[in-house]
Amino acid sequence: MKTVLVDIDTQRQRCFLECGDPATVGPLSKPRTCPRTPRRVRIKDRRTLATSFVISLALPFGAFAQENPAVAPRALPVAAGPNDVARFLAGMPVPENSPLAPLTRDPAWQQHAAFFEEQFTKLNVRQLQKLHAWQETYLPESVQPIPVAFYMFSGPDFLYVDQFFPKAAVYVLCGKESLGPPPDPLRIANLSGALGNLENAMKSALNTTYFITKDMKVDLHEQNLNGVLPILYAFIARADKSITNVTFGSLSSGGGFGAGSGSTPGVRINYTDNQSGNSQTMYYFNTDISDGGIKSNPGFLKFCQRLGVGSSFLKSCSYLMFENGFGTIRNFILDHSRLVVQDDSGIPIGNLDPSKWNVRLFGVYLGPIELFKQHYQPRLRELFAQSNPPPLDFGFGYQWNYKEANLIVAERK
């Protein structure tokens, strides 16, 4: 199996995207890591990362109803940095001199931290350790450095794209879920309710492998932690990364990202992987990538085109690219990917031209879940029957039960 390497200067590429001048490349800021973080909470290695899509709140919100203002001041004059906020939301310790340190003595946060610690540990054993063992055997090329990983229809699912492509220089995520304001725990009036709501919003991703959009809309808009940003922060922190900078902006019609009045809002999060020391960048854009949406707001696709060719990840995307109204984004993925990792809800098998793509199958194909049964693929079922693919021992996509899951790897010839 050949290793996929992309010969692109990713640092120059990043500079071009951010300042418009590919020759202007300066040193990237070093992260500030917390030496006080206990090893039981701070995950030493990506292989032991206990981070998966979101799991349900096991206790009712009433269990966190009591607030203790004596140990949880709500209005300190010094704002906390985004890395401290991310660790706080992830239920991880913050430095003792952080403005958020007093809030970690609140019983509501301590219960939140214990809950996430338990759930991410279970996730690691049930899902991620098995995923990494499979990856080492069947897809080692996915852990090689690449300039960009595209994750269309992602929502806030940073977890899995980071697991499958851990060394991408740039990640591009998008969804119709809004960003929300920068989370500020110091201004949350009901900390127990807000943290409980965050847990509830993440429930399906931690228990299965995907988000339920309607749950996020209800849960994240009812409390102070609005939008997808709190979830992205929590996943980044639990992935043992340190956020160095967060920039809010929007895309112009020409694909430039900045502070202007573009019609596609987004965020750029720069962070450092604490194990490798590598600087990486994640973008999330709130945008409609249907054919009509792209025609109305072309900036997102033009932004992605600037990034060149990389790898693509597709999971639990509602079989949208089976529809006539999503041909533009489907063709973009096919034209700008050397490697595509997906479940059967991604690109239809009929669009993976065998003269251009080597396709490998894993697990079993039982057809879509009941909600999407109209997108059954007889040809895919034939290919699974003919190839006798290796089994999966971790869930993937809508088929969160590993005994029913499928995974498709398409590599450009």
Summary of the structure (lengths in Angstrom):
residues: 413
radius of gyration: 20.8
end to end distance: 11.7
largest distance: 67.7
contacts: 1416
relative contact order: 0.14
helix: 39%
strand: 18%
